[in-house]
Amino acid sequence: MDAARGGGGSPRGALRAVRHVLHATDPGLVRLVGAAHTVGAICLALAVLWALGFATPFLVAAGSSALVWSMVLTGPREAEQAVTHALGLPAALLSATAAVLLAPYPVVSGAVFVALLFVTVYVRRYGPRGTALGMNAFQMYFVMQFVPLPADRLPQLWAALAVAFACGALVRFVLLRTSPDRSFVRLRRSVRACLYDVADALAALAGGDGGSARERYRADRITPLRRRLRRLHTCALMLQDSVEACAVPEVAARVRTRMTETDVRAERLVVMLLRAGQDAGTSTEDFAHHLHLPGPGTCTGGAAAGADSLAARLRALPETPARGGTPAPPPVSAEPVSAVADAHQALTDFEQAAAGLREAFRWFPGTRTEPAEAPAPQASPATPAAPPAAEPPAFAPPPPEPGGLRRPTTRAAVQVACGAALATVGGQLISTDHWYWAVLACWMVFFNTSSTGEIALKGSRRVTGTFLGALVGLFVASALAGHPWPAFVLTLICVFGMAYTAALSYTAATFFITLMIALLSDLLGSYTDGLLLVRIAETAFGVLCGVVAAVVVLPRATGQRTDALLADALRALADAVTATARRLASPIADPSPDGPVRAAHTADRRVEELARSLTPLVHPVAPHRSRRRTSLYVQGLLETCAYHARVLAVEAGRGAPGSWSGSPARVLLEERARTLAVRLEELAEGRADGQLSPAGGAPGAGTPTPDEARVLMHLRRMDDDVGAIAEALPPAARKPWDRAAPAGRPGRQPP
């Protein structure tokens, strides 16, 4: 494995190992590239302005503008980012000009500040462009509160901001350009790194270190493996999002399908290995909850034949999935089929899926020689005897987005305005010079949050990060007093750390922001011993104002938010099941070669969004323990259902459209898919009574082939999990997270 990663004692080997870790932990190097954009734009803008002789206040204003603008400028395509970038300069100029002109009138300036906060949150409804423009306008108004300038210096301020935006455009679109093709290449390398990590963990799990079965299958070894599988799944979702913009539809469909197949084969291999551990006499008590396996127990039958050869194949696995080794066939044995034999087959399937993914990447532009035309799946010939495909169930459309004050962006804007007004008054009482820190903290807790629980959790993380940053800043600022260049370099490191960790840990990002403030204050000669204490007090008060506003003004409970996202996830799963059945049964109804894969991808994203919204409920310090258990239980079942949806999508993509049109098992497929979709829709609408009965067989369905039996099995097991969700949720009159999970019914991750 070290050789595969490029490890060794040489500097080149160490560099390759670092690149491997970066690609594995930062899919597509998104955070690294974003941090590089931010630091590059700031350094270039400051260098140009310093060379032109601009004073320190203009350097601070330009650097702050470059900092925020580089972080908030997002968009799926470069053209859209360029348009947003062009609109950002006028917004920054207007906001900064208003702040300077209104500075002599504190009451009016404070009122405009609160109004601008309202507008900043309100325009989030217009997507990334509205969010970026609002953030930019607010940031410039905020910066001018502690960088006061007379009105006659406005032309110089305009010139400094123009230079900052020009430098930002140069860094983003020329020096560190991130085109869709380059982003896809980085994601492909991240997928390869994640495959290496999964293979390495699997080799250790299967006996690479020579330990006993119970020693190898401890929970502390399963948890890192689960984390690596999660990274691979994240890379798969991001790669499917990006491939559309940089490949023709046929190639994009091929890559999406192969990536999904590799993802599900890796997860199935892990499950089969754990069951092989059971077959060897290892209890599942320590790790059943990690992968939604059946409850604690031990399989019968003793050690299965072929365990040694399985371990040998797994030890050689790190060289196979990414380098193109030939998949070894499972050993042929006259013994009855065992868990070890299933693990052998799962390993072969994983190797073949990885080989198929490598082949799909070769069709991508820039990878070796691209074939003239990607072969498209051919439709199977129509079978006259096959009856016409049944129409999918007509589901009620999802409820429209509420209007008026119930619209999420409007509600959040009103809450921010009320909280900011309170923070302005209270912040003035704490410190007349730094009251804006309280307003900033109040506003930030509403950014990218949608419920009271999320706001409270983000506020606690901001206070924690501020406290830790102030604690470190007290020592660092004192140690670097009188040494401007080391302080400046460390400030840039803090900027990089903030940009790199913003999407990973809000506590870490806030830590770097507070440390950066301490260093900047030292550079500007305004640092005092009580400055960071004021920072902590203002931040805590601002967070408190935000939480109070969220609770009192148009509150939206966390349960309401999770209920809506749960319904979205269930509807997306129903769409995925319907898309799979439609492609298998009727080649005309769904001509898209990867329609089921797209639908499964959407379901995955909906389940992930629900998981993020559940964070306040499943946090270790959450007060309602029964609701926490139920939330984790339902979340695990939904992840299992999403896994089934991916497997079904892969099975549908393996054959030609309508491959079941002439099969005797087609009726059973349509019945099970229709029943499952209807049950998911009933759960989404809150009409399920929790007593769903399993789907029965269809008369005259015939004997399915092995491939057909696999599809029917996943439909049946997904139906079982949907029934478990229905049992876990209480009647519609009660909130769905207030009932404890049924005992003895853990989620299950089937093969």
Secondary structure, 3 states (H helix, E strand, C coil): CCCCCCCCCCHHHHHHHHHHHHHHHCHHHHHHHHHHHHHHHHHHHHHHHHHCCCCHHHHHHHHHHHHHHHHHCCCCCHHHHHHHHHHHHHHHHHHHHHHHHHCCCHHHHHHHHHHHHHHHHHHHHHHHHHHHHHHHHHHHHHHHHHCCCCHHHHHHHHHHHHHHHHHHHHHHHHHCCCCHHHHHHHHHHHHHHHHHHHHHHHHHHHHHCCCCHHHHCCHHHHHHHHHHHHHHHHHHHHHHHHHHHHCCHHHHHHHHHHHHHHHHHHHHHHHHHHHHHHHCCCCCCCCCCCCCCCCCCCCCCCCCCCHHHHHHHHHCHHHCCCCCCCCCCCCCCCCCCCHHHHHHHHHHHHHHHHHHHHHHHHCCCCCCCCCCCCCCCCCCCCCCCCCCCCCCCCCCCCCCCCCHHHCHHHHHHHHHHHHHHHHHHHHHHHCCCCCHHHHHHHHHCCCCCCCHHHHHHHHHHHHHHHHHHHHHHHHHHHHCCCCHHHHHHHHHHHHHHHHHHCCCCHHHHHHHHHHHHHHHHHHHCCCCCCHHHHHHHHHHHHHHHHHHHHHHCCCCCHHHHHHHHHHHHHHHHHHHHHHHHHHHHCCCCCCCCCHHHHHHHHHHHHHHHHHHHCHHHHCCCCCCHHHHHHHHHHHHHHHHHHHHHHHHHHHHHHCCCCCCCCCCCHHHHHHHHHHHHHHHHHHHCCCCCCCCCCCCCCCCCCCCCHHHHHHHHHHHHHHHHHHHHHHHCCCCCCCCCCCCCCCCCCCCCCC
